Amino acid sequence: MTVSGDTPLPVENRLNGMMEEGAVSAERKLKSFRYVVGSVNDSALKVWAELWREFQQGVTPNGVVLPATERGFKPSCGWPEFLEKFWLLKHYLDYVHNFVK
């Protein structure tokens, strides 16, 4: 599916087109749904892993916060990038939430 020329439609429009009645089988719809949700979920887990790596330096495997971290946590990537990762994680989770409603 394309708009004018070779410009592809946004993902949401392509998915809506696939979900139209009679366009594809129910099994194919479910498979496509699982791929999209799985992809967004993988992205969210990667961001979470990056955030957790920042904290691992100041937390023991048992979850005890070390004194240096208690005095003041500073992410190695810097505060702007660290907070951007939190917003990205929220975006992924919101997308999955809205997609599965």
Secondary structure, 3 states (H helix, E strand, C coil): CECCCCCECCHHHHHHHHHCCCCCCHHHHHHHHHHHHHHHHHHHHHHHHHHHHHHHCCECCCCCECHHHHHCCCCCCCHHHHHHHHHHHHHHHHHHHHHHC
